[in-house]
Amino acid sequence: MKEYMKAPLFVVLTLLCGMAHAADAPTGNEHLMSKDYIPPRDPAVLKKLEWWQDLKFGLMMHWGTYSQWGIVESWSICPEDEPWCQRRGPYSSNYFAYVTAYENLRKTFNPVKFNPEKWAAAAKNAGMRYVVFTTKHHDGFCMFDTAQTDYRITAPDCPFHANPRANVAKEVFAAFRQEGFGIGAYFSKPDWHSHYYWWPYFPPKDRNPNYDIARYVDRWRQFKEFTWKQIEELMTGYGRVDILWLDGGQVKPPRQDIDMTGLAAMARTHQPGLLVVDRTVSGENENYRTPENEVPGRLLPYPWETCMPMATSWSYVPNDKYKSPGTIVRHLCRIVARGGCLLLNIGPSPEGDWAPDAYDRLRKVGDWMKLNGEAIYETRPIKPYEETEWVFTAKGDGSVYAILLAKDDQATLPQKVAIPAEILAGRAKVRLIGFGELKASGTEDGKSTFTIPEEAQGKCPGNYAWVFKLGKSGS
């Protein structure tokens, strides 16, 4: 095994060694991920996967009519006794009255502040390089101009339909594509508004179809056709799409079979090399894995991405609490050192903008990335991968980085650092990015120590983490 692991990571032997965690690092909840990873065979998909693994940092947006109530996306209309399905508000005591009021939110949805260029500029400044936008969540409301249903933002009963930018998904993709972003379309396989999924003849019981698919074969066939047509619309009318990000893992064989292999093949006839992410469903159509709101606790030997809200909720909630910029930076560093990408979610408001705190976090993270991004982009893990407060990355050109993670956003650069001997082997030259070369001052517990000059303090924006570039003498 080479110490520098250039992708695809899934060709590397699985490393199950435990990693140390800082206080602000959630640990991996790996039951959220499928067990068996099957690498793509299509050379165009492999090439796109390699390209995606170089991007490292992306933006996700959950947005729909539900933002008007400031509630969880879709789940409050699901009749399951789970914390995220709880109904609130004046209609909450009666399920059917609640669903009616929820679906009528389309008649008041009018995000007149919608300005995707503003979002794209802020995300680019933060160092993000790809976007995944919710074209349709489980509730079935479409944020694109589909011909398959009237439950969409461009329908005549939605006030925003008269806006020249009413085809929101198309506008988002165009704005971010203009800034050089990779484009991802989030699409929910289940559709709780579709009569082919939740048939009005029966009341819904849970997140699954409310009828016997084996008995009502034709109804399920109609749902499959409906799904294929919507995805084909997205693959043909919205420019280049790099990622089809599919949610709703209950839609899978043998019960809820929509022929994902055929669907993926159809999509790729329009978008060659398309990454298909049939998340939480093992098999050939899960090109990379997506642990949700978790940072896995170890290096993972396959392509993966943590999807995580910047605030506490995926969708817009007034006065929500946002993660600190340092927490975001440290999550990113740990994720990259463990072989993944970070997809950070922001929920737009019902007016069509982000909260001021979201812009603030992006600006501060961007300041750090402008200085230290070389240790993040186009890198792969390198032995020893991680040690106490250190994480390590490397580029294919031989550049190696040791990243010292601050304990919190108020920490300052230590007067002396001890870099693990294993990562320094043959690399006597050490440069603190933003300052300059450092001289070794001794050894401590088998580690080389470096004294940090006083004038180096404050050279890194935010003091969230400090990057040391390691090289051979004379390089």
C-alpha positions as CSV (number, residue, x, y, z in Angstrom):
1,M,0.0,0.0,0.0
2,K,1.3,3.4,-0.9
3,E,1.3,5.9,2.0
4,Y,-0.3,8.5,-0.2
5,M,-3.7,7.2,-1.3
6,K,-4.7,8.8,-4.6
7,A,-8.3,7.9,-5.4
8,P,-10.4,6.0,-5.9
9,L,-10.1,5.2,-2.2
10,F,-12.1,2.0,-2.6
11,V,-9.1,0.3,-4.2
12,V,-7.2,0.6,-0.9
13,L,-7.4,-2.1,1.8
14,T,-9.9,-1.2,4.5
15,L,-8.3,0.5,7.5
16,L,-10.3,0.0,10.6
17,C,-8.0,1.7,13.1
18,G,-9.8,4.0,15.5
19,M,-9.2,7.7,15.4
20,A,-9.1,10.3,18.2
21,H,-11.9,12.9,18.3
22,A,-12.0,16.4,19.4
23,A,-15.0,17.7,21.4
24,D,-16.7,19.3,18.4
25,A,-16.4,16.2,16.2
26,P,-19.5,14.0,15.9
27,T,-18.6,10.3,15.5
28,G,-19.7,8.1,12.7
29,N,-23.2,6.6,12.7
30,E,-22.3,4.0,10.1
31,H,-25.7,2.2,10.2
32,L,-26.8,5.1,8.0
33,M,-24.6,3.8,5.3
34,S,-25.0,0.7,3.2
35,K,-22.7,-2.2,4.0
36,D,-21.4,-3.3,0.6
37,Y,-19.8,-0.8,-1.8
38,I,-19.6,-1.8,-5.5
39,P,-17.2,0.4,-7.6
40,P,-18.5,1.8,-10.9
41,R,-17.2,0.1,-14.0
42,D,-18.0,2.8,-16.5
43,P,-14.8,4.7,-17.3
44,A,-16.7,8.0,-17.6
45,V,-18.3,7.5,-14.2
46,L,-14.9,6.6,-12.6
47,K,-13.4,9.8,-14.1
48,K,-16.3,11.9,-12.7
49,L,-15.9,10.2,-9.3
50,E,-12.2,11.1,-9.2
51,W,-13.1,14.7,-10.2
52,W,-15.7,14.9,-7.4
53,Q,-13.3,13.5,-4.8
54,D,-11.0,16.5,-5.6
55,L,-13.7,19.1,-4.8
56,K,-14.0,18.3,-1.1
57,F,-16.4,21.0,-0.1
58,G,-20.0,21.5,-1.3
59,L,-23.3,23.3,-0.6
60,M,-26.6,21.6,-0.1
61,M,-30.0,23.5,0.1
62,H,-33.3,22.1,1.4
63,W,-36.0,24.5,0.3
64,G,-39.7,24.2,-0.3
65,T,-43.1,25.5,0.8
66,Y,-42.4,24.2,4.3
67,S,-40.0,27.1,4.9
68,Q,-43.1,29.3,5.5
69,W,-43.9,27.4,8.7
70,G,-40.3,27.1,9.7
71,I,-40.7,23.3,10.2
72,V,-38.9,20.2,9.2
73,E,-39.0,19.4,5.5
74,S,-41.8,17.0,4.5
75,W,-41.7,14.8,7.6
76,S,-44.6,16.3,9.5
77,I,-47.1,14.9,7.0
78,C,-45.7,11.4,7.5
79,P,-47.9,9.4,9.9
80,E,-45.1,7.8,11.9
81,D,-44.5,8.2,15.6
82,E,-41.0,9.6,15.3
83,P,-39.6,12.8,16.8
84,W,-38.9,14.4,13.4
85,C,-42.5,13.7,12.3
86,Q,-44.2,15.6,15.1
87,R,-46.8,18.1,13.9
88,R,-47.1,21.6,15.5
89,G,-49.3,24.5,15.1
90,P,-53.1,25.1,14.8
91,Y,-53.8,22.1,12.6
92,S,-51.7,19.6,14.5
93,S,-54.5,17.9,16.3
94,N,-56.1,16.5,13.1
95,Y,-53.8,14.7,10.6
96,F,-56.0,15.3,7.5
97,A,-56.7,19.0,8.3
98,Y,-52.9,19.4,8.8
99,V,-52.1,17.8,5.4
100,T,-54.6,20.0,3.6
101,A,-53.2,23.1,5.2
102,Y,-49.6,21.9,4.5
103,E,-50.4,21.3,0.8
104,N,-52.1,24.7,0.6
105,L,-48.8,26.3,1.5
106,R,-48.1,26.3,-2.3
107,K,-50.8,29.1,-2.6
108,T,-48.8,31.5,-0.5
109,F,-45.2,30.6,-1.5
110,N,-43.7,33.7,-3.0
111,P,-39.9,33.9,-2.5
112,V,-39.5,37.3,-4.1
113,K,-35.9,37.8,-2.7
114,F,-34.7,34.7,-4.6
115,N,-31.3,35.6,-6.0
116,P,-29.2,32.5,-6.8
117,E,-26.2,34.6,-8.0
118,K,-25.9,36.0,-4.5
119,W,-25.8,32.4,-3.1
120,A,-23.3,31.2,-5.7
121,A,-21.0,34.1,-5.0
122,A,-21.1,33.6,-1.2
123,A,-20.5,29.8,-1.6
124,K,-17.6,30.3,-4.0
125,N,-16.0,32.8,-1.6
126,A,-16.3,30.2,1.1
127,G,-14.4,27.7,-1.0
128,M,-17.3,25.5,-1.9
129,R,-17.0,23.8,-5.3
130,Y,-20.2,21.9,-5.9
131,V,-23.9,22.3,-5.1
132,V,-26.7,19.8,-4.4
133,F,-30.2,21.4,-4.6
134,T,-33.5,19.8,-3.6
135,T,-35.5,19.6,-6.8
136,K,-38.2,17.6,-4.9
137,H,-38.4,16.4,-1.3
138,H,-40.6,13.6,0.0
139,D,-43.7,15.8,0.2
140,G,-43.7,15.9,-3.7
141,F,-43.6,19.6,-4.1
142,C,-41.4,20.3,-7.2
143,M,-39.0,23.2,-7.3
144,F,-38.7,22.7,-11.0
145,D,-41.1,23.0,-14.0
146,T,-42.2,19.5,-14.3
147,A,-45.0,18.4,-16.7
148,Q,-45.9,15.4,-14.5
149,T,-47.8,17.2,-11.7
150,D,-49.4,20.5,-10.8
151,Y,-47.8,20.4,-7.4
152,R,-44.9,22.6,-8.4
153,I,-43.6,26.1,-8.0
154,T,-44.5,27.0,-11.6
155,A,-48.2,26.0,-11.3
156,P,-50.8,28.8,-11.7
157,D,-51.9,28.5,-8.0
158,C,-48.4,29.3,-6.7
159,P,-47.9,33.1,-6.6
160,F,-44.2,32.8,-7.6
161,H,-45.2,31.2,-10.9
162,A,-45.5,34.6,-12.6
163,N,-41.9,35.4,-11.7
164,P,-39.5,35.1,-14.6
165,R,-37.2,33.0,-12.4
166,A,-40.0,30.7,-11.2
167,N,-38.2,27.6,-12.5
168,V,-36.1,27.7,-9.4
169,A,-33.9,24.6,-9.9
170,K,-33.0,25.7,-13.4
171,E,-32.0,29.2,-12.1
172,V,-30.0,27.7,-9.2
173,F,-28.1,25.3,-11.5
174,A,-27.3,28.1,-14.0
175,A,-26.1,30.5,-11.4
176,F,-23.8,28.0,-9.8
177,R,-22.6,26.5,-13.1
178,Q,-21.6,30.1,-14.1
179,E,-19.3,30.1,-11.0
180,G,-17.7,26.9,-12.0
181,F,-19.5,24.6,-9.5
182,G,-20.3,20.9,-10.0
183,I,-24.1,20.5,-10.2
184,G,-26.1,18.0,-8.2
185,A,-29.8,17.4,-8.3
186,Y,-31.4,16.1,-5.1
187,F,-34.5,14.0,-5.9
188,S,-36.8,12.1,-3.5
189,K,-37.7,8.7,-4.9
190,P,-40.8,8.5,-2.6
191,D,-43.5,11.1,-3.4
192,W,-46.1,11.4,-0.8
193,H,-48.3,13.7,-3.0
194,S,-48.4,11.3,-5.9
195,H,-51.6,9.2,-6.0
196,Y,-49.4,6.4,-7.3
197,Y,-47.4,6.3,-4.1
198,W,-50.0,7.4,-1.4
199,W,-53.3,6.3,-3.0
200,P,-56.2,8.5,-1.7
201,Y,-58.3,5.3,-1.5
202,F,-56.4,4.4,1.6
203,P,-55.0,6.5,4.4
204,P,-51.2,6.5,4.6
205,K,-49.7,4.4,7.4
206,D,-46.1,5.3,7.3
207,R,-43.4,6.5,4.8
208,N,-44.1,3.6,2.4
209,P,-46.8,3.1,-0.2
210,N,-50.2,2.7,1.4
211,Y,-51.4,-0.1,-0.8
212,D,-50.2,-3.6,-1.7
213,I,-47.8,-3.2,-4.6
214,A,-48.0,-6.9,-5.5
215,R,-51.8,-6.6,-5.7
216,Y,-52.0,-3.3,-7.5
217,V,-49.3,-3.8,-10.0
218,D,-50.5,-1.3,-12.5
219,R,-50.6,1.5,-9.9
220,W,-47.0,0.9,-9.0
221,R,-46.0,0.7,-12.7
222,Q,-47.5,4.2,-13.1
223,F,-45.4,5.4,-10.1
224,K,-42.3,4.0,-11.7
225,E,-43.1,5.8,-15.1
226,F,-43.9,9.0,-13.2
227,T,-40.5,8.9,-11.5
228,W,-38.6,8.1,-14.7
229,K,-40.2,10.9,-16.5
230,Q,-39.4,13.5,-13.8
231,I,-35.8,12.4,-13.7
232,E,-35.5,12.5,-17.5
233,E,-36.9,16.1,-17.4
234,L,-34.1,17.0,-15.0
235,M,-31.5,15.3,-17.1
236,T,-32.6,17.0,-20.4
237,G,-33.8,20.5,-19.6
238,Y,-31.4,21.8,-16.9
239,G,-27.9,21.9,-18.5
240,R,-25.0,19.8,-17.4
241,V,-25.7,17.8,-14.2
242,D,-22.9,16.0,-12.5
243,I,-24.7,14.2,-9.6
244,L,-28.1,12.7,-9.3
245,W,-28.5,12.6,-5.5
246,L,-31.4,10.2,-4.7
247,D,-33.1,10.1,-1.2
248,G,-35.7,7.8,0.3
249,G,-33.9,4.5,0.7
250,Q,-37.1,2.6,1.2
251,V,-37.7,2.7,-2.5
252,K,-35.6,-0.3,-3.4
253,P,-36.1,-3.9,-4.5
254,P,-37.7,-6.3,-3.9
255,R,-40.8,-4.5,-2.7
256,Q,-40.5,-0.9,-4.1
257,D,-38.6,-1.7,-7.3
258,I,-38.3,1.2,-9.8
259,D,-35.4,-0.5,-11.8
260,M,-32.7,1.8,-10.6
261,T,-30.1,0.2,-12.9
262,G,-32.3,1.0,-15.9
263,L,-33.1,4.5,-14.6
264,A,-29.3,5.2,-14.1
265,A,-28.6,4.0,-17.6
266,M,-31.3,6.2,-19.0
267,A,-30.0,9.3,-17.1
268,R,-26.5,8.7,-18.4
269,T,-27.7,8.6,-22.0
270,H,-28.4,12.3,-21.4
271,Q,-25.6,13.0,-18.9
272,P,-22.6,10.8,-19.6
273,G,-20.5,10.0,-16.6
274,L,-23.3,11.1,-14.2
275,L,-22.7,10.1,-10.6
276,V,-25.7,8.4,-9.2
277,V,-26.1,8.4,-5.5
278,D,-28.8,5.9,-4.5
279,R,-28.1,6.7,-0.9
280,T,-28.4,4.0,1.8
281,V,-29.1,1.4,-0.8
282,S,-26.2,-0.9,-1.4
283,G,-25.2,-1.8,-4.9
284,E,-23.9,-0.5,-8.2
285,N,-26.1,2.6,-8.1
286,E,-24.6,4.1,-4.9
287,N,-21.5,5.6,-6.5
288,Y,-20.5,7.2,-3.2
289,R,-21.9,7.0,0.3
290,T,-23.5,9.7,2.4
291,P,-23.3,9.5,6.2
292,E,-25.9,12.0,7.4
293,N,-25.0,14.6,9.9
294,E,-22.1,12.5,11.1
295,V,-18.3,12.5,10.8
296,P,-17.3,8.9,10.5
297,G,-14.8,8.0,13.2
298,R,-12.2,6.5,10.9
299,L,-10.7,6.5,7.5
300,L,-13.2,4.9,5.1
301,P,-11.9,2.9,2.1
302,Y,-14.5,4.1,-0.5
303,P,-15.8,7.4,-1.8
304,W,-18.0,9.2,0.7
305,E,-19.5,12.5,1.7
306,T,-20.9,13.8,5.0
307,C,-24.1,15.8,4.5
308,M,-24.6,18.1,7.4
309,P,-26.8,21.2,8.2
310,M,-24.9,24.4,9.0
311,A,-27.6,25.1,11.6
312,T,-29.6,22.5,13.6
313,S,-32.3,22.0,10.9
314,W,-32.0,21.0,7.3
315,S,-34.8,23.4,6.4
316,Y,-35.2,27.1,7.4
317,V,-36.1,27.7,11.0
318,P,-36.3,31.3,12.3
319,N,-33.5,32.2,14.7
320,D,-31.8,28.8,14.3
321,K,-28.4,28.3,15.9
322,Y,-25.6,28.0,13.3
323,K,-22.3,26.1,13.8
324,S,-19.3,28.2,14.4
325,P,-16.9,28.8,11.6
326,G,-14.2,27.0,13.5
327,T,-16.4,23.9,13.9
328,I,-17.1,23.9,10.2
329,V,-13.4,24.2,9.4
330,R,-12.4,21.4,11.8
331,H,-15.2,19.1,10.5
332,L,-13.9,19.7,7.0
333,C,-10.3,18.9,7.9
334,R,-11.2,15.7,9.7
335,I,-13.5,14.6,6.9
336,V,-10.9,15.2,4.2
337,A,-8.2,13.4,6.3
338,R,-10.5,10.4,6.5
339,G,-11.1,10.4,2.8
340,G,-14.4,12.2,2.4
341,C,-16.1,15.4,1.2
342,L,-18.3,17.8,3.3
343,L,-21.7,18.8,1.9
344,L,-22.9,21.6,4.1
345,N,-26.6,22.5,4.0
346,I,-28.2,25.9,4.3
347,G,-32.0,26.2,4.3
348,P,-33.3,29.3,2.4
349,S,-36.1,31.4,4.0
350,P,-39.6,31.7,2.6
351,E,-38.6,35.0,1.1
352,G,-35.8,33.4,-0.8
353,D,-32.6,34.3,1.1
354,W,-30.3,32.9,3.7
355,A,-30.1,34.0,7.3
356,P,-27.3,36.6,8.1
357,D,-25.6,34.0,10.2
358,A,-25.2,31.7,7.2
359,Y,-23.4,34.5,5.2
360,D,-21.3,35.3,8.2
361,R,-20.1,31.7,8.6
362,L,-19.4,31.3,4.9
363,R,-17.3,34.5,4.9
364,K,-15.2,33.4,7.8
365,V,-14.7,29.9,6.5
366,G,-13.7,31.4,3.2
367,D,-11.0,33.5,4.8
368,W,-9.5,30.4,6.2
369,M,-9.8,28.5,2.9
370,K,-8.2,31.2,0.8
371,L,-5.0,30.8,2.9
372,N,-5.1,27.0,3.6
373,G,-7.2,25.5,0.8
374,E,-4.2,23.8,-0.8
375,A,-4.2,21.4,2.1
376,I,-7.8,20.5,1.3
377,Y,-8.5,20.5,-2.4
378,E,-7.2,17.6,-4.6
379,T,-5.7,15.8,-1.6
380,R,-6.0,12.3,-0.2
381,P,-5.3,10.8,3.2
382,I,-1.7,9.8,4.1
383,K,-0.2,7.8,6.9
384,P,-0.5,8.1,9.9
385,Y,-3.8,9.8,8.8
386,E,-4.6,11.3,12.2
387,E,-2.9,11.6,15.6
388,T,-4.4,13.4,18.6
389,E,-5.0,17.0,17.5
390,W,-3.3,16.4,14.1
391,V,-4.7,15.3,10.7
392,F,-2.8,14.8,7.5
393,T,-3.4,15.2,3.8
394,A,-1.2,14.9,0.7
395,K,-1.3,15.8,-3.0
396,G,-0.2,13.7,-5.9
397,D,2.7,16.0,-6.6
398,G,4.3,15.0,-3.2
399,S,3.1,17.9,-1.2
400,V,2.2,16.8,2.4
401,Y,0.3,18.8,5.0
402,A,0.0,18.4,8.8
403,I,-3.1,20.3,10.1
404,L,-3.2,21.2,13.7
405,L,-6.8,21.5,14.9
406,A,-7.6,24.2,17.5
407,K,-9.5,23.0,20.5
408,D,-12.1,25.8,20.0
409,D,-12.6,29.0,18.1
410,Q,-10.8,31.0,20.8
411,A,-7.6,29.0,20.8
412,T,-4.3,30.5,19.8
413,L,-1.3,29.0,18.0
414,P,0.9,27.3,20.6
415,Q,4.4,28.6,21.2
416,K,5.7,25.1,20.4
417,V,4.3,22.3,18.3
418,A,5.4,18.7,18.2
419,I,4.9,17.1,14.8
420,P,4.6,13.3,14.7
421,A,7.8,11.6,13.5
422,E,6.0,9.3,11.0
423,I,4.7,12.2,8.9
424,L,8.0,14.0,9.1
425,A,10.1,11.0,7.9
426,G,12.3,12.3,5.1
427,R,10.6,15.7,5.3
428,A,12.9,18.1,7.2
429,K,11.5,21.3,5.7
430,V,8.5,22.7,7.6
431,R,6.6,25.8,6.6
432,L,3.7,27.3,8.5
433,I,1.3,28.5,5.8
434,G,0.7,32.2,6.1
435,F,4.0,32.8,7.8
436,G,7.1,30.9,6.5
437,E,9.7,28.3,7.3
438,L,10.2,27.0,10.8
439,K,13.4,25.5,12.4
440,A,13.3,22.4,14.5
441,S,14.1,23.1,18.1
442,G,14.4,19.6,19.5
443,T,12.5,16.3,20.1
444,E,9.8,15.4,22.5
445,D,8.3,11.9,23.0
446,G,9.8,10.9,19.7
447,K,8.3,13.9,17.9
448,S,10.1,16.8,16.3
449,T,9.3,20.1,18.0
450,F,9.2,23.5,16.4
451,T,9.1,26.9,18.2
452,I,6.6,29.3,16.7
453,P,7.9,32.8,16.5
454,E,5.7,35.4,18.2
455,E,5.2,37.2,14.9
456,A,3.5,34.1,13.5
457,Q,0.5,34.6,15.8
458,G,-2.6,35.9,14.1
459,K,-1.3,35.0,10.6
460,C,-4.1,32.5,10.1
461,P,-7.7,33.9,9.9
462,G,-9.8,32.8,12.8
463,N,-7.2,30.5,14.4
464,Y,-9.5,27.5,13.7
465,A,-6.7,25.3,12.5
466,W,-3.1,25.8,11.4
467,V,-1.5,24.1,8.3
468,F,2.1,23.1,8.1
469,K,3.5,22.1,4.7
470,L,6.1,19.5,4.9
471,G,8.9,19.0,2.3
472,K,12.3,17.6,1.8
473,S,15.3,19.7,2.4
474,G,16.1,21.8,-0.7
475,S,12.6,21.4,-2.0
